[in-house]
Amino acid sequence: MTRPFEGIRIVDATHVLAGPFAAYQLALLGAEVVKVEHPEEPDQSRDSGGDLALNRRAMGTYFLTQGANKRSLTLDLKTEGGRAVMRRLLARADVLVENYRPGAFAALGLGYEEVSRLNPRLIYCSISAFGQEGPRGGQTAYDHVIQATSGIMATTGTPEVSPLKFGSPAIDYATGTMGAFALAAALFQRERTGRGQRIDLAMLDVAMMMMASHLTAYLRTGKVPRPNGNDHLYATNSAYRARDGLVMLGASNLRQQRRLWAALGHPEMAKTNNEARVADREREAALLGEIMLTRTADEWEAYLQARRVPAARVRRLDEAMADPQLASRHLVHRFPEGAPGVEGPFGVPVAAFRFAHGGPRVDSPPPPLGADTEAILGELGYSREEIAALRAERAI
């Protein structure tokens, strides 16, 4: 079955996590993605991750995460030969995704204006920390730096321990997901207009969107959100110590909190409005703290879920991955025999959604650095002699 982006050609000139993840999402849905890297200074994700042996082979787990379904081309864009290859590649591409420092591609003669003259239908997506313009446009950052800048760190943690960084690079992957959405929207728009598009995507903007409800509340009230740790405004929507660990209650709305108190044998604690819940929070939390200690977290999860009250035992990643629900979702693609550059089995995440037909899938493993350089150059019309000349120039 045809996938949504089959026939779409993407040049992925990105590095680390956010940009590569954006291109990866479209690759899962059928796009042909060529990952462009410097031959001697490749994507830093290649030597990043928990497996040191893979890092030394430039196949680190950070790279594996979003490297499948891509082909690898090495180019030194500081050489004339490398830029010439890039221009030829972009002339036949549908999408360019790049996340270099703002202005870097323009300085190489590969800016939006130059490239759009070469290919007016090209969708040119630039991902940066703060955007292509503005007072901080020239600054650079990573996920954790944006967490600090945006206010997310200051809202995370407890009153005693804050600011606190997220435990995962959530802004990177949210930026990648937003990038994939922007690219899909631009491609759909091009079907109607025939025109290419310029996408300016900033990690800071994405971070602010990740706090959208906090942002709206602040704009209305002027009150800065406080770090509340595992506690919520409502006591029935917070975490408590069970007999053997933590259980997170999710009785958020009025119906759910009524069901929770009935299930716990205290229907008199149910409230008829949210203001009353806030006013009685301290008493509710004290009672819930006592009750939750009477069973294990697993027992509470099963008991409350059976009564249509959201609740879950707080799990580690290994415990979450052992949940048969994840296996049923086909969230992970496994390479049981390994792959070029990776000895032994490994797995990579696919997509967070499923289609009835023609949906996301992994077709090929993450490629070793430059694995497809000669094949891609040949497809672009370069002869063996010209490829040899590019090697001599150290352009590839």
DADATA-V736587 format. One record per residue. N is the residue number from 1. RES is the residue in one letter. BURIAL is I if it has 24 or more other C-alpha atoms within 12 Angstrom, else O. D_FIRST is the distance of its C-alpha to the first C-alpha in whole Angstrom. Layout:
BEGIN
n=N res=RES burial=BURIAL d_first=D_FIRST
n=N res=RES burial=BURIAL d_first=D_FIRST
END
This chain:
BEGIN
n=1 res=M burial=O d_first=0
n=2 res=T burial=O d_first=4
n=3 res=R burial=O d_first=6
n=4 res=P burial=I d_first=10
n=5 res=F burial=I d_first=12
n=6 res=E burial=O d_first=10
n=7 res=G burial=O d_first=13
n=8 res=I burial=I d_first=16
n=9 res=R burial=I d_first=19
n=10 res=I burial=I d_first=21
n=11 res=V burial=I d_first=24
n=12 res=D burial=I d_first=25
n=13 res=A burial=I d_first=29
n=14 res=T burial=I d_first=29
n=15 res=H burial=I d_first=31
n=16 res=V burial=I d_first=32
n=17 res=L burial=I d_first=29
n=18 res=A burial=I d_first=29
n=19 res=G burial=I d_first=27
n=20 res=P burial=I d_first=25
n=21 res=F burial=I d_first=24
n=22 res=A burial=I d_first=23
n=23 res=A burial=I d_first=21
n=24 res=Y burial=I d_first=19
n=25 res=Q burial=I d_first=18
n=26 res=L burial=I d_first=16
n=27 res=A burial=I d_first=15
n=28 res=L burial=I d_first=13
n=29 res=L burial=I d_first=11
n=30 res=G burial=I d_first=10
n=31 res=A burial=I d_first=14
n=32 res=E burial=I d_first=16
n=33 res=V burial=I d_first=19
n=34 res=V burial=I d_first=23
n=35 res=K burial=I d_first=25
n=36 res=V burial=I d_first=29
n=37 res=E burial=I d_first=32
n=38 res=H burial=I d_first=35
n=39 res=P burial=I d_first=36
n=40 res=E burial=O d_first=39
n=41 res=E burial=O d_first=38
n=42 res=P burial=I d_first=35
n=43 res=D burial=I d_first=33
n=44 res=Q burial=I d_first=35
n=45 res=S burial=I d_first=33
n=46 res=R burial=I d_first=32
n=47 res=D burial=I d_first=36
n=48 res=S burial=I d_first=36
n=49 res=G burial=O d_first=35
n=50 res=G burial=O d_first=36
n=51 res=D burial=O d_first=36
n=52 res=L burial=O d_first=39
n=53 res=A burial=O d_first=38
n=54 res=L burial=I d_first=35
n=55 res=N burial=I d_first=36
n=56 res=R burial=O d_first=39
n=57 res=R burial=I d_first=36
n=58 res=A burial=I d_first=34
n=59 res=M burial=I d_first=31
n=60 res=G burial=I d_first=32
n=61 res=T burial=I d_first=30
n=62 res=Y burial=I d_first=30
n=63 res=F burial=I d_first=28
n=64 res=L burial=I d_first=26
n=65 res=T burial=I d_first=25
n=66 res=Q burial=I d_first=23
n=67 res=G burial=I d_first=23
n=68 res=A burial=I d_first=20
n=69 res=N burial=I d_first=17
n=70 res=K burial=I d_first=20
n=71 res=R burial=I d_first=22
n=72 res=S burial=I d_first=26
n=73 res=L burial=I d_first=28
n=74 res=T burial=I d_first=32
n=75 res=L burial=I d_first=34
n=76 res=D burial=I d_first=37
n=77 res=L burial=I d_first=37
n=78 res=K burial=O d_first=41
n=79 res=T burial=O d_first=41
n=80 res=E burial=O d_first=41
n=81 res=G burial=I d_first=39
n=82 res=G burial=I d_first=37
n=83 res=R burial=I d_first=37
n=84 res=A burial=I d_first=36
n=85 res=V burial=I d_first=33
n=86 res=M burial=I d_first=32
n=87 res=R burial=I d_first=32
n=88 res=R burial=I d_first=31
n=89 res=L burial=I d_first=28
n=90 res=L burial=I d_first=28
n=91 res=A burial=I d_first=28
n=92 res=R burial=I d_first=25
n=93 res=A burial=I d_first=23
n=94 res=D burial=I d_first=22
n=95 res=V burial=I d_first=23
n=96 res=L burial=I d_first=26
n=97 res=V burial=I d_first=27
n=98 res=E burial=I d_first=30
n=99 res=N burial=I d_first=32
n=100 res=Y burial=I d_first=36
n=101 res=R burial=I d_first=39
n=102 res=P burial=I d_first=39
n=103 res=G burial=I d_first=41
n=104 res=A burial=O d_first=40
n=105 res=F burial=I d_first=37
n=106 res=A burial=O d_first=39
n=107 res=A burial=O d_first=42
n=108 res=L burial=O d_first=40
n=109 res=G burial=I d_first=40
n=110 res=L burial=I d_first=36
n=111 res=G burial=I d_first=36
n=112 res=Y burial=I d_first=34
n=113 res=E burial=O d_first=37
n=114 res=E burial=O d_first=37
n=115 res=V burial=I d_first=33
n=116 res=S burial=I d_first=32
n=117 res=R burial=O d_first=35
n=118 res=L burial=O d_first=33
n=119 res=N burial=I d_first=30
n=120 res=P burial=I d_first=30
n=121 res=R burial=I d_first=26
n=122 res=L burial=I d_first=26
n=123 res=I burial=I d_first=26
n=124 res=Y burial=I d_first=28
n=125 res=C burial=I d_first=28
n=126 res=S burial=I d_first=31
n=127 res=I burial=I d_first=32
n=128 res=S burial=I d_first=35
n=129 res=A burial=I d_first=37
n=130 res=F burial=I d_first=39
n=131 res=G burial=I d_first=38
n=132 res=Q burial=I d_first=39
n=133 res=E burial=O d_first=42
n=134 res=G burial=O d_first=45
n=135 res=P burial=O d_first=47
n=136 res=R burial=O d_first=45
n=137 res=G burial=O d_first=43
n=138 res=G burial=O d_first=44
n=139 res=Q burial=I d_first=44
n=140 res=T burial=I d_first=41
n=141 res=A burial=I d_first=40
n=142 res=Y burial=I d_first=38
n=143 res=D burial=I d_first=37
n=144 res=H burial=I d_first=40
n=145 res=V burial=I d_first=42
n=146 res=I burial=I d_first=40
n=147 res=Q burial=I d_first=40
n=148 res=A burial=I d_first=44
n=149 res=T burial=I d_first=44
n=150 res=S burial=I d_first=42
n=151 res=G burial=I d_first=44
n=152 res=I burial=I d_first=42
n=153 res=M burial=I d_first=44
n=154 res=A burial=I d_first=47
n=155 res=T burial=I d_first=45
n=156 res=T burial=I d_first=44
n=157 res=G burial=O d_first=46
n=158 res=T burial=O d_first=49
n=159 res=P burial=O d_first=52
n=160 res=E burial=O d_first=54
n=161 res=V burial=O d_first=51
n=162 res=S burial=O d_first=49
n=163 res=P burial=I d_first=48
n=164 res=L burial=I d_first=45
n=165 res=K burial=I d_first=42
n=166 res=F burial=I d_first=39
n=167 res=G burial=O d_first=38
n=168 res=S burial=O d_first=35
n=169 res=P burial=I d_first=34
n=170 res=A burial=I d_first=32
n=171 res=I burial=I d_first=33
n=172 res=D burial=I d_first=31
n=173 res=Y burial=I d_first=28
n=174 res=A burial=I d_first=28
n=175 res=T burial=I d_first=29
n=176 res=G burial=I d_first=26
n=177 res=T burial=I d_first=24
n=178 res=M burial=I d_first=26
n=179 res=G burial=I d_first=25
n=180 res=A burial=I d_first=21
n=181 res=F burial=O d_first=22
n=182 res=A burial=I d_first=24
n=183 res=L burial=I d_first=22
n=184 res=A burial=I d_first=19
n=185 res=A burial=O d_first=22
n=186 res=A burial=I d_first=23
n=187 res=L burial=I d_first=20
n=188 res=F burial=O d_first=20
n=189 res=Q burial=O d_first=23
n=190 res=R burial=O d_first=23
n=191 res=E burial=O d_first=21
n=192 res=R burial=O d_first=24
n=193 res=T burial=O d_first=27
n=194 res=G burial=O d_first=26
n=195 res=R burial=O d_first=28
n=196 res=G burial=I d_first=27
n=197 res=Q burial=I d_first=28
n=198 res=R burial=I d_first=31
n=199 res=I burial=I d_first=30
n=200 res=D burial=I d_first=33
n=201 res=L burial=I d_first=32
n=202 res=A burial=I d_first=35
n=203 res=M burial=I d_first=35
n=204 res=L burial=I d_first=38
n=205 res=D burial=I d_first=36
n=206 res=V burial=I d_first=33
n=207 res=A burial=I d_first=36
n=208 res=M burial=I d_first=38
n=209 res=M burial=O d_first=35
n=210 res=M burial=I d_first=34
n=211 res=M burial=I d_first=38
n=212 res=A burial=O d_first=37
n=213 res=S burial=O d_first=39
n=214 res=H burial=I d_first=42
n=215 res=L burial=O d_first=42
n=216 res=T burial=O d_first=43
n=217 res=A burial=O d_first=45
n=218 res=Y burial=O d_first=47
n=219 res=L burial=O d_first=47
n=220 res=R burial=O d_first=48
n=221 res=T burial=O d_first=51
n=222 res=G burial=O d_first=52
n=223 res=K burial=O d_first=51
n=224 res=V burial=O d_first=50
n=225 res=P burial=I d_first=47
n=226 res=R burial=I d_first=49
n=227 res=P burial=I d_first=48
n=228 res=N burial=O d_first=48
n=229 res=G burial=I d_first=46
n=230 res=N burial=I d_first=45
n=231 res=D burial=I d_first=47
n=232 res=H burial=I d_first=45
n=233 res=L burial=I d_first=47
n=234 res=Y burial=I d_first=47
n=235 res=A burial=I d_first=49
n=236 res=T burial=I d_first=46
n=237 res=N burial=I d_first=43
n=238 res=S burial=I d_first=45
n=239 res=A burial=I d_first=45
n=240 res=Y burial=I d_first=48
n=241 res=R burial=I d_first=49
n=242 res=A burial=I d_first=48
n=243 res=R burial=O d_first=50
n=244 res=D burial=O d_first=48
n=245 res=G burial=I d_first=46
n=246 res=L burial=I d_first=45
n=247 res=V burial=I d_first=43
n=248 res=M burial=I d_first=41
n=249 res=L burial=I d_first=42
n=250 res=G burial=I d_first=40
n=251 res=A burial=I d_first=42
n=252 res=S burial=I d_first=41
n=253 res=N burial=I d_first=42
n=254 res=L burial=I d_first=45
n=255 res=R burial=O d_first=43
n=256 res=Q burial=I d_first=42
n=257 res=Q burial=I d_first=45
n=258 res=R burial=I d_first=47
n=259 res=R burial=I d_first=45
n=260 res=L burial=I d_first=46
n=261 res=W burial=I d_first=49
n=262 res=A burial=O d_first=50
n=263 res=A burial=I d_first=48
n=264 res=L burial=I d_first=50
n=265 res=G burial=O d_first=53
n=266 res=H burial=O d_first=54
n=267 res=P burial=O d_first=53
n=268 res=E burial=O d_first=56
n=269 res=M burial=I d_first=54
n=270 res=A burial=I d_first=52
n=271 res=K burial=I d_first=52
n=272 res=T burial=O d_first=52
n=273 res=N burial=O d_first=51
n=274 res=N burial=O d_first=49
n=275 res=E burial=O d_first=52
n=276 res=A burial=O d_first=54
n=277 res=R burial=I d_first=52
n=278 res=V burial=O d_first=52
n=279 res=A burial=O d_first=56
n=280 res=D burial=O d_first=56
n=281 res=R burial=I d_first=54
n=282 res=E burial=O d_first=56
n=283 res=R burial=O d_first=57
n=284 res=E burial=I d_first=54
n=285 res=A burial=I d_first=53
n=286 res=A burial=O d_first=56
n=287 res=L burial=O d_first=55
n=288 res=L burial=I d_first=52
n=289 res=G burial=I d_first=53
n=290 res=E burial=O d_first=55
n=291 res=I burial=I d_first=53
n=292 res=M burial=I d_first=50
n=293 res=L burial=O d_first=52
n=294 res=T burial=O d_first=53
n=295 res=R burial=I d_first=49
n=296 res=T burial=O d_first=47
n=297 res=A burial=I d_first=44
n=298 res=D burial=I d_first=41
n=299 res=E burial=O d_first=44
n=300 res=W burial=I d_first=44
n=301 res=E burial=I d_first=40
n=302 res=A burial=O d_first=40
n=303 res=Y burial=I d_first=42
n=304 res=L burial=I d_first=41
n=305 res=Q burial=I d_first=38
n=306 res=A burial=O d_first=39
n=307 res=R burial=O d_first=41
n=308 res=R burial=O d_first=38
n=309 res=V burial=I d_first=40
n=310 res=P burial=I d_first=37
n=311 res=A burial=I d_first=39
n=312 res=A burial=I d_first=38
n=313 res=R burial=I d_first=39
n=314 res=V burial=I d_first=39
n=315 res=R burial=O d_first=37
n=316 res=R burial=O d_first=37
n=317 res=L burial=O d_first=34
n=318 res=D burial=O d_first=34
n=319 res=E burial=O d_first=35
n=320 res=A burial=O d_first=32
n=321 res=M burial=O d_first=29
n=322 res=A burial=O d_first=31
n=323 res=D burial=O d_first=30
n=324 res=P burial=O d_first=28
n=325 res=Q burial=O d_first=26
n=326 res=L burial=O d_first=24
n=327 res=A burial=O d_first=23
n=328 res=S burial=O d_first=21
n=329 res=R burial=O d_first=20
n=330 res=H burial=I d_first=18
n=331 res=L burial=O d_first=20
n=332 res=V burial=O d_first=21
n=333 res=H burial=I d_first=19
n=334 res=R burial=I d_first=22
n=335 res=F burial=O d_first=23
n=336 res=P burial=O d_first=25
n=337 res=E burial=O d_first=26
n=338 res=G burial=O d_first=27
n=339 res=A burial=O d_first=26
n=340 res=P burial=O d_first=28
n=341 res=G burial=I d_first=30
n=342 res=V burial=I d_first=30
n=343 res=E burial=O d_first=32
n=344 res=G burial=O d_first=31
n=345 res=P burial=O d_first=28
n=346 res=F burial=I d_first=27
n=347 res=G burial=I d_first=24
n=348 res=V burial=I d_first=23
n=349 res=P burial=I d_first=21
n=350 res=V burial=I d_first=18
n=351 res=A burial=I d_first=18
n=352 res=A burial=O d_first=20
n=353 res=F burial=O d_first=17
n=354 res=R burial=O d_first=14
n=355 res=F burial=O d_first=11
n=356 res=A burial=O d_first=10
n=357 res=H burial=O d_first=7
n=358 res=G burial=O d_first=5
n=359 res=G burial=I d_first=9
n=360 res=P burial=I d_first=11
n=361 res=R burial=I d_first=12
n=362 res=V burial=I d_first=14
n=363 res=D burial=I d_first=14
n=364 res=S burial=I d_first=17
n=365 res=P burial=I d_first=21
n=366 res=P burial=I d_first=23
n=367 res=P burial=I d_first=25
n=368 res=P burial=I d_first=29
n=369 res=L burial=I d_first=30
n=370 res=G burial=I d_first=30
n=371 res=A burial=I d_first=28
n=372 res=D burial=I d_first=26
n=373 res=T burial=I d_first=29
n=374 res=E burial=I d_first=30
n=375 res=A burial=O d_first=27
n=376 res=I burial=I d_first=26
n=377 res=L burial=I d_first=29
n=378 res=G burial=O d_first=29
n=379 res=E burial=O d_first=26
n=380 res=L burial=O d_first=28
n=381 res=G burial=O d_first=31
n=382 res=Y burial=O d_first=33
n=383 res=S burial=O d_first=35
n=384 res=R burial=O d_first=36
n=385 res=E burial=O d_first=40
n=386 res=E burial=O d_first=38
n=387 res=I burial=I d_first=36
n=388 res=A burial=O d_first=40
n=389 res=A burial=O d_first=41
n=390 res=L burial=I d_first=39
n=391 res=R burial=O d_first=40
n=392 res=A burial=O d_first=43
n=393 res=E burial=O d_first=43
n=394 res=R burial=O d_first=41
n=395 res=A burial=I d_first=39
n=396 res=I burial=I d_first=36
END
